[in-house]
Amino acid sequence: MLFIGLYAEYKYANVIFLLWLFYALTPLLDYMLPLDNYNLPSHLVRTYQKDQRFLFPLYMTFTFDLFAYVYMMWLVSTDHI
C-alpha cells in the first residue's frame, strides 16, 4: 500500500490517492464479504487481549500515519504541492 501511494504521488501528484482508495474499498469489501457472527469463548478472550501480536498492527499503523503526516508537511513546506 505504501508503494502504491508513493507511485500515485510520483505519477499523478496525488498524495492522498491511497486514502481515497482505502475509504472506497473498505465499505465495498464490508458489503461484499460474508458476515462472521462467531465470537470467542469467554475463557479465550483474556488470552487474546494479552497477546502482543495484536498490538503490532496498531503500532505500525501509528508509525505509517506519522510518516505520512511528516511527508505531507514536507511536501507542503517545500512547494511541491
VENHUUR-V694031 format. One record per residue. N is the residue number from 1. SS is DSSP state (H for helix, E for strand, - for the rest). NEAR is the number of other C-alpha atoms within 10 Angstrom. Layout:
# VENHUUR-V694031
n->(N;N)
ss->(SS;SS)
near->(NEAR;NEAR)
This chain:
# VENHUUR-V694031
n->(1;2;3;4;5;6;7;8;9;10;11;12;13;14;15;16;17;18;19;20;21;22;23;24;25;26;27;28;29;30;31;32;33;34;35;36;37;38;39;40;41;42;43;44;45;46;47;48;49;50;51;52;53;54;55;56;57;58;59;60;61;62;63;64;65;66;67;68;69;70;71;72;73;74;75;76;77;78;79;80;81)
ss->(-;H;H;H;H;H;H;H;H;H;H;H;-;-;-;-;H;H;H;H;H;H;H;H;H;H;H;H;H;H;H;H;-;-;-;-;-;-;-;-;-;H;H;H;H;H;H;H;H;H;-;-;H;H;H;H;H;H;H;H;H;H;H;H;H;H;H;H;H;H;H;H;H;H;H;H;H;-;-;-;-)
near->(10;10;9;12;18;17;16;16;15;11;9;10;13;14;19;15;17;19;12;10;13;13;11;11;12;11;10;11;10;10;10;9;8;8;8;6;5;6;7;8;8;8;8;9;11;10;9;12;11;10;9;8;10;11;11;10;10;10;11;11;11;12;12;12;12;12;12;16;12;12;13;16;12;13;13;11;10;9;7;9;12)
